[in-house]
Amino acid sequence: MTDFDVYTLPFCSFGPEPHVGVGVREEILDLTLASVRLLPAHAGLFEQGNLDRFLAAGPGVWAEVRSALFMWIADGSAEEFLIPADGAELRLPFTVADYVDFYASEHHATNLGRIFRPEQAPLTPNWKHMPIGYHGRAGTVVCSGTPILRPNGQRRTPDGEIMFGPSAKLDIEAELGFVVGVPSALGEPVGLDDFDKHVFGVCLVNDWSARDIQAWEYVPLGPFLGKSFATSVSPWVVPLAALEHARVRPPARSEPLQPYLDDSNAPPWGFDIRLEVSLNGHRISSPPFAGMYWTAAQQLAHMTVNGASLRTGDLFASGTISGPDREERGALIELTWNGRDPVVLPDGSQRTFIEDGDEVVISASAPGIDGNTVVLGEVRGTVAPAKQLG
């Protein structure tokens, strides 16, 4: 359990019988129980034990509940509803309706372009004109700590042979996820100024990727089995309100944008968030989110500009977060340059990609109020051998 500042107040679902909780230092405030006595008008939002009803209630209720939490902590009303977080069973905090993954880091996209298309321009012609993404599989979004089975699939060997079996290039992607609360109707795009009217908060994401399966299948329709087997998310959803002091302008754009994406005069929705990626307890990377070319507000605007609707519980992720330096790359395919330059761990072992038994932990923090730190928790996953078929 991470020590959450009392300003952060991240939400979770916990317990064998699910309750909604809020992280307070090293404890969890049982909001399902506390709301019955202290906030009866909204108690029904938490009785199911997950965040679904609360997310759908909208910004006015989100702010009202956050204010009530501050008051309960300050006046001592919360004390009888606090339980130790250590050992609590944390669950997937909301029902994932849809899952979309973007490709918003110029450094990541450039690195992959240089790896796979060394004789061409690293970025595709469309990359700086719109946020590139794909529609993932909501049913395989799992809570932190869920074991990750190595996926089986087709891949092509360097000599052109087609094989089937466990992925030999299992990778991670360190990302930030955005959780939609308020839905939108079919045919009604969500503009940049309405981002925080629909999005409640953020969670950490590890978008597991089978690079060899993906490389063989992705032309012409994009990621499929190489991505759909598992996506891990942190059990804590940090409200956007807690990240107010971490907001920053995104990098300067080098191409003119279409009006629906032009945020030059809009509120800034970049975030000064620093991630940390650890492999078997050893830090291998510290990706900076502040350098992401496309913001979440632009991603949401693009995702809905064709009239696609939003549902409560929609999750969209930033794509791999990478910076300009090697130690800031958020995926092993970049860190090892597709296996050419292995990562060396303290025990002397080397990794080009993730091996069975490896544990990956992604954590993050951001600047908070009065010099404090907003901690976003962590997402962890341990890889298990592929299921034997036949």
KAHU-V386130 format. One line per field, one symbol per residue. phi: phi as a letter, one per 20 degrees, with the letter a starting at -180 (. if undefined). A space follows every 50 residues. Layout:
phi=???
This chain:
phi=.efegfeflfdbcbnfdgceccfcldccefffffffeebffdgffdffnc egffgffngffgfffffffgffffenffgfdecfffnfeecffbefeccc cdbeeffffffffffecfecffefgefedafebbeedffdfcfgnfgdfg ferebdfgenfeccqfgecfcdbebddddedefcegndfdfgfdgfedee acbecdegcefffffeefeddnfbffcefacecffddefggfdgedfbff gfeecfdfgfdfdfdegfceceddecdddlndfdacfeffeffdefffff fffdfenfedcgngccdfngecdfegfdeebfgegdllnfcgedegenfc cdbfdgnfddcdcabbfdflmfdeeenbccbdedffffdn
